[in-house]
Amino acid sequence: MSTIQTQKSSKSDTVSFPSFQPKRSITKLLDPLDEIAEKSPRFLSKSTGHFESDHRGYSLPHYVFLGPRGGDEPIRIGIFAGIHGDEQEGVLALAQFLRLLHLKPEWAAGYCLFIYPVCNPTGFENNTRHSRSGKDLNREFWSNSSEPEVLLLQKELIAHSFHGIISLHTDDTSEGFYGFAHGATLTKNLIEPALDAAAQFVPRNNNDVIDGFKARNGVIRKGYQGILGAPPQVRPRPFEIILETPKTAPEYLKEAAFVSSLKTILSEYRKFIAYAQNL
Ligand SMILES: [Zn+2]
């Protein structure tokens, strides 16, 4: 049970509330972004779904950014952060990425970006890896999970049938930046320049084994079961990239590394699409 002091602070004024006090505020994080979204004709801010935890109502924050037209139907990319609630680096980087997109819409030329900065709202508030229900949400996908956050995200993954999926994470056991490349074969052609871009700010993890997996130049091809990704039956597979920043680097460098690798993936994939269309 937590207690909150009323304005005139004295012991007798102490009021008890049955619910907890969040360690971090989602509203404080998202209010400035919602303000931008309201002003910009390219931004759409909406929350998806509704669920309850600890008698509080939650939804899944969700921003859609429509870049300047690149010719054909916009390429749909889903970008996800904060599925592990204690990994705030990706969350902050996506907030910064959204601010920058507002200033530099050409970064997203030809794209429709679906951005989910806080995929685990209760874990974000509590600063815990797991959601408040005690589950690691990033082991629950496409396995008949009943976790509301997973169900909402799965619905989004089905509805938008993304051409590419990018997830941002933090690894507190790694000294360097690295990534997982899944899905379409071309993923490796996107992740390599993305890791190069990140390396301007945070050194790369060049170990042969990272997080228990065989790795090469900071790229892992295998991965855990049940992670956030495209529905298993989807063909052709979209590109799927997971970027992992080390925890130890300074905040502004981690943020720059994420933003710069996201920007690079978008420009590299755009080149690939243009090339494929000219074949
Ligand atoms: Zn993680």
Boltz pocket constraint, residues with backbone or C-beta under 6 A from the ligand:
constraints:
  - pocket:
      binder: B
      contacts: [[A, 84], [A, 87], [A, 168], [A, 169], [A, 170]]
      max_distance: 6.0
